[in-house]
Amino acid sequence: MSEKSCETCKHVATSTMIEPPCNTCLNYYNWDGEPETCEWTYEPYEGSYDTRCNQVFQFTDGDLDDNPEFKFCPFCGREIKEVVEEDDE
């Protein structure tokens, strides 16, 4: 996978940077009119998260609650918003 780097903020699209991308990155990824957050839904059978930006992410240790420093999606750079699905019981 090739990494794309911004000349302004040095944001790397495949990184797990704590800081959000700059406006140059936002324009590059054409986020106009898109939501400010990336919704992550936990898939318990897979032990991973499905992201709104159509990616899958799995922590090597724990989950989002166990990794509070993980605030921005490493794929799209938006702030992560966890979506909790209710059980259908």
N, C-alpha and C positions, 0 to 999 in steps of 0.2 A: 504494500500500500504506500503510495507516495504521500508525503506530507506537504501541505501548502502553508507557507509562512507569510505573515503580513509584514511589510517593510515599516509600518508605523509603530505597531505595538509588539511585534515579534510573536504574536499569537500563532500557534501551530494548530492546525485544524484537528489533528489526531491526538493532541495533548490533553492532560487532565488539569490544566491550569486552574488555579483558584480564581483569578481575575477574569472578568468577562472580556470578550473581544472589543476592540475599538470600533468607531463608526466606519472606518475604512473596511474592516472585516464584515460589519453588518451590511454594508452596501455590496460588497463582493458576493456575499451569499444571498443577495436579493431578498432580504427579510421584510421589505416594505409590506405592511398590511398583515404580517404574520404575528402570532401571539408572542408575548415577551418571555414565556416559559416553555420548557419542553416537558411534557407530561410523561412520567414513567409509571408503567403498570407492572407490578410484580407477578411473575408467572411461577407459582409454587412448585409445579411439577418439574419445571426446568431449572429452578433456582436462579432465574435471571429476570431482568427487566426488559420489557418491550418499550421503546421510546417513541415519542410522537414523530421524531424525524426518521422513523422506519429503520432503526438499528436495534440490536440486542446487546445488553451489557450485563456482565456477571462479575460480582466482586469475588476476589480470592478469599476474603475473610469478612464474613458478616453481610450486612445489607446497608441501605441508606442510613438507617438509624445508628448503626455501628460506625459509620464513616461521616461524621458531621462536617468535616472539612471539604467534602465532595459536594460542591454547590452548583457547578455548571456542567452541562452536558459536554462530554469530550468530543462529540460528533458535530453538534451544531453551535455550541457555545452559549446557548440560552440557559437561564436559570432553571434548575430542576424543580419540578412540582410533582410529588408522588401522588398518584391516583390510587385510592383504596377501593377495591371492588368488594361489594357485599356478597356474602355467601348465599347461594340459591338453595337453602335448605327448607 
